[in-house]
Amino acid sequence: MLLGEKVGYNGFLTVNVRRYRLPDGREADWDVFGPESAAGVRAGVTVLPLTPDGRIVAVRMFRAGPDKIVTNLPGGLIDPGEDPADAGRRELEEETGYTCDSIEVMGWTWSGSSSTFRKYVAIARGCRPDGKQSLDDFEDCVPVELTLDEFRTELRTPGAMTGTDAAYLVLDHAGLL
């Protein structure tokens, strides 16, 4: 049972400290990410961009957690009041320079087991490099087109990708597993 909650850290994301009474009566503090950042963001979106010939548009970029360049599906934070599909379309173009004919949100998952941050997943079809890449100050996204087999290899290679949970979920929804 949740007994109380306080903000432990409020930066790019928020870490709350929750106090619980466990089933055996003991009390414990748990660090929980979310639900929102200092900017009011409560969720993110990950996009599986498919080109007309079935290639997957991914990005290679530096990530501080793994402390190296990894492969990601494009995505990012959903602005307050923004529809997840609109955020996915926006993030796709900002990170890759690709636009799409259609985008469909397939569902969402928790960002992690100690998180209240929702991560929506979407499939973008008809993706083509006719937009304008517009990166944030500290983003260094390099778009790459991968075949389904190449993308699966990235997924199976330990440490090569982040966001693999969302990648598998959206591949499943797309019928590509």
PyMOL commands that set and color helices and strands:
alter all, ss='L'
color gray80, all
select helices_A, chain A and resi 84-96+148-156+164-173
alter helices_A, ss='H'
color red, helices_A
select strands_A, chain A and resi 2-10+14-21+27-33+43-50+56-63+68-72+75-77+102-110+118-125+142-146
alter strands_A, ss='S'
color yellow, strands_A
deselect
rebuild
show_as cartoon
